[in-house]
Amino acid sequence: MVDSQYVLPNDIGISLLDCQDAFRLLSKEEKMYAHYISRASWYGGLVVLLQTSPESPAIYVLLQKLFRAQPLSVLQETATTVGMTSEEYQAFLVYAAGLYSNMGNYKSFGDTKFVPNLPQEKLKALVWQSAAYKQKPEEIESLWKVCGQLMYSLDDRQKQLGLGSKGITTYFSGNCELKDAELAQKFLDSKGISAYNTRLFKTKGADGKWLYEIRLASVINDGASSKGEPDNKCGVYEFDGVTFQVVRGDYSPLLKKVVENLEKAKSHAASPNVVAMLEQYAQSFKTGSIDAHKEGSKHWIKDAGPIVESYIGFIESYRDPYGSRGEFEGFVAVVNKDMSAKFAQLVGSAESLLPELPWPKEFEKDRFLKPDFTSLDVLTFAGSGIPAGINIPNYDDIRQTVGFKNVSLGNVLAVAYSTQKEKLTFLEEEDKDLYIKWKSPSFEVQVGLHELLGHGSGKLFVQDEQGKFNFDSSVVNPETGEMVKSWYNHGETWDSKFSTVASSYEECRAECVGMYLCLNREVLKIFGHEGTDADDVIYVNWLTMVRAGVLGLEFYTPETQKWRQAHMQARFVILRVLLEAGQGFVTVRQTTGADGKPDAIITLDRSKIATVGMTAIKNFLRKLQVYKTTADVESGRALYSRYSEVTDSEPQRFLTLRETVLLRKEARKMFVQANTRIEDGDVQFQNYEATAAGLIQSFVERFSEDDQWLERNLQELCRSDFHCWNHV
């Protein structure tokens, strides 16, 4: 039996991400624009296969060929003839759906590997008897040779994503360790190169010295500057006793398709500003220039209140073990006007809410740059997973001086976090009905505050290249009572300074802001909650966070003492802070369930939220912000690491509790997304059923016009670097 955390259950929740009504209301030009940005996003999303594991692209191509060669109903008949039970065939479909949903064979939320929940010999027999094999046996055998064994392997290093002996990552060659990532970051900083769209490959040169290849993502695969392109930094450099070579052309064929579709979208853009945005994005993907992507992002921020919203590029750094490299994602969504009106009200209140945050005014931005904040129904979200809300761009310099946008993904919120009462774990019976009733409304409030005033708040103290500071030298650090002694130097960013803890630390800060400000009655009134309803929203929001802290233990690996998911680590840290507050405010009691198996019960004293709870969060949040503002990496890491520790000491016994969480965990939902296609000059919309088969069918039809070209290029990209992880 395979440990349940490494397989996807047959009854995993699968929901349709419904956008049909919103899409139908778009004009023809808006539909055409949405279609081409969707196509760009889907092609770019395939990059994630190459950013996840060595075998992911080969598994994807194998599945695409299997499902394209014959209908699923016919393939099921073949499965029966090779001795598969109906449960095993369903397990195969769920595995395939999981591969498509996560764009690889590691969970996007938690970074653990998942393997097919059926015998390897039966899956191989199905492949060998399939129509795809009969059409091209050598090709299928070649794919199986690459991925057949790795698909099932649960060797210690392959159980999770990580760097060096801690796990697998394709952001770095298999022989890289943390010290290599640190050295590469120093080199990148010295040359003013962003790590966002890079990978690092380490080889021995002819002279026996180490050679580090920094590979930029781009269509162009040589170092010659193209027309109008500034210095692209390609070349060979000596640094700290080793050689660095900066090259480009990573993911070139896929990015070529991204650029082609961005170019097509330009003729349907709603304004010259959007055209300029698309041109800069295209330039970035062509040349590997993050500066061009930044320029595109500035145009994007200026595009306030569009009917069709989108963003695309190398964005979130959660899955880079070092925390600097961005995973590709692209989304297209349609504005939900009713909910967006509430968020607009929240934006309007932001300047009066910011002073309530528990740090001195000098630690807040000099001027709050009012962002666009909209609720969107997602048409397309390509990448490894779909969040509930986003605050972007992630470039610190733009966020501090130009601004940012917030989006809440309404049709994701509507289905992602719903659950059945009988599956609701670790709560007392009297809390369960309240939780189910108010979970979505309270999460809506939390997402709004988290994105707008969490990620949108706080200043970074910076010294620029001329030596000028963006803060007064007389500012006092409220944690020490002394003058500020540290700051960010020119070229340093939050990610580069705090590296491996940056993502989770920032998510924790934003979650704390949401919890702190949800106690404000004016905020709750904006979302339509007053009186006892408002009390219930506050209670369920805090209870949700405490429960999430317990559930977060699923995403901790005791063997490596590492957290695998930034948000869940953040929520565990908050749980620890609230438990430490004492006075019976939060308890987690381990017990035995009605089924005779280990269980746990969480309690939260709602009468103490505004006193004990608020004080604990206030003090912790102030520390988080002060250390972030002043680039005090040592204090910030020490604080965050202490609360992130998972031990089995009394009274909580978190390692034992983790076993209970794993025993009773509910798998994260997967989403089926629509396709669009152009027929007779009009955009057609195609939905699919909310099943594993429906999800598979959506991917089979997604690239029907050039599937063989795509698969050939994915195989070549996979094959060309596969040796870099051969010894792993």
Stockholm file with secondary structure:
# STOCKHOLM 1.0

chainA/1-728         MVDSQYVLPNDIGISLLDCQDAFRLLSKEEKMYAHYISRASWYGGLVVLLQTSPESPAIYVLLQKLFRAQPLSVLQETATTVGMTSEEYQAFLVYAAGLYSNMGNYKSFGDTKFVPNLPQEKLKALVWQSAAYKQKPEEIESLWKVCGQLMYSLDDRQKQLGLGSKGITTYFSGNCELKDAELAQKFLDSKGISAYNTRLFKTKGADGKWLYEIRLASVINDGASSKGEPDNKCGVYEFDGVTFQVVRGDYSPLLKKVVENLEKAKSHAASPNVVAMLEQYAQSFKTGSIDAHKEGSKHWIKDAGPIVESYIGFIESYRDPYGSRGEFEGFVAVVNKDMSAKFAQLVGSAESLLPELPWPKEFEKDRFLKPDFTSLDVLTFAGSGIPAGINIPNYDDIRQTVGFKNVSLGNVLAVAYSTQKEKLTFLEEEDKDLYIKWKSPSFEVQVGLHELLGHGSGKLFVQDEQGKFNFDSSVVNPETGEMVKSWYNHGETWDSKFSTVASSYEECRAECVGMYLCLNREVLKIFGHEGTDADDVIYVNWLTMVRAGVLGLEFYTPETQKWRQAHMQARFVILRVLLEAGQGFVTVRQTTGADGKPDAIITLDRSKIATVGMTAIKNFLRKLQVYKTTADVESGRALYSRYSEVTDSEPQRFLTLRETVLLRKEARKMFVQANTRIEDGDVQFQNYEATAAGLIQSFVERFSEDDQWLERNLQELCRSDFHCWNHV
#=GR chainA/1-728 SS CCCGGGSCCTTCCEEECCCHHHHHTSCHHHHHHHHHHHHHHHHHHTHHHHHHCTTHHHHHHHHHHHHHHSCHHHHHHHHHHTTCCHHHHHHHHHHHHHHHHHTSSBCTTTCBBCCCSSCHHHHHHHHHHSHHHHHCHHHHHHHHHHHHHHHHCCCGGGSBBCSGGGCBCSSBCTTCCHHHHHHHHHHHHHHTCCSTTEEEEEEECTTSCEEEEEEEECSCCSSSCCTTCCCCCCEEEEETTEEEEEEEEETHHHHHHHHHHHHHHHTTCSSHHHHHHHHHHHHHHHHCCHHHHHHHHHHHHHSCSCSEEEEEEEEECTTSTTSCCCEEEEEEEEECHHHHHHHHHHHHHHHHHGGGSSSCGGGSCSSCCCCEEEEEEEEEEESSCCCSEEEECCCHHHHHHTCCEEEEEHHHHHHHTCCCGGGCCSBCHHHHHHHHHHHHHHHHHHHHHIIIIITTCCCCCEECTTSCBSSCTTCBCTTTSSBCCCCEETTCCHHHHHHHHHHHHHHHHHHHHHHHHTTCHHHHHHTTCCHHHHHHHHHHHHHHHHHHHHHGGGGEETTTTEECCHHHHHHHHHHHHHHHTCTTSEEEEEEECTTSSEEEEEEECGGGIIIIIHHHHHHHHHHHHHHHHTTCHHHHHHHHHHHHCCCCCTTTCHHHHHHHHHHTCCCCCEEECCEEEEETTEEEEECCCSSHHHHHHHHHHHTTTSHHHHHHHHHHHHHHHGGGGTTC
#=GC SS_cons         CCCGGGSCCTTCCEEECCCHHHHHTSCHHHHHHHHHHHHHHHHHHTHHHHHHCTTHHHHHHHHHHHHHHSCHHHHHHHHHHTTCCHHHHHHHHHHHHHHHHHTSSBCTTTCBBCCCSSCHHHHHHHHHHSHHHHHCHHHHHHHHHHHHHHHHCCCGGGSBBCSGGGCBCSSBCTTCCHHHHHHHHHHHHHHTCCSTTEEEEEEECTTSCEEEEEEEECSCCSSSCCTTCCCCCCEEEEETTEEEEEEEEETHHHHHHHHHHHHHHHTTCSSHHHHHHHHHHHHHHHHCCHHHHHHHHHHHHHSCSCSEEEEEEEEECTTSTTSCCCEEEEEEEEECHHHHHHHHHHHHHHHHHGGGSSSCGGGSCSSCCCCEEEEEEEEEEESSCCCSEEEECCCHHHHHHTCCEEEEEHHHHHHHTCCCGGGCCSBCHHHHHHHHHHHHHHHHHHHHHIIIIITTCCCCCEECTTSCBSSCTTCBCTTTSSBCCCCEETTCCHHHHHHHHHHHHHHHHHHHHHHHHTTCHHHHHHTTCCHHHHHHHHHHHHHHHHHHHHHGGGGEETTTTEECCHHHHHHHHHHHHHHHTCTTSEEEEEEECTTSSEEEEEEECGGGIIIIIHHHHHHHHHHHHHHHHTTCHHHHHHHHHHHHCCCCCTTTCHHHHHHHHHHTCCCCCEEECCEEEEETTEEEEECCCSSHHHHHHHHHHHTTTSHHHHHHHHHHHHHHHGGGGTTC
//
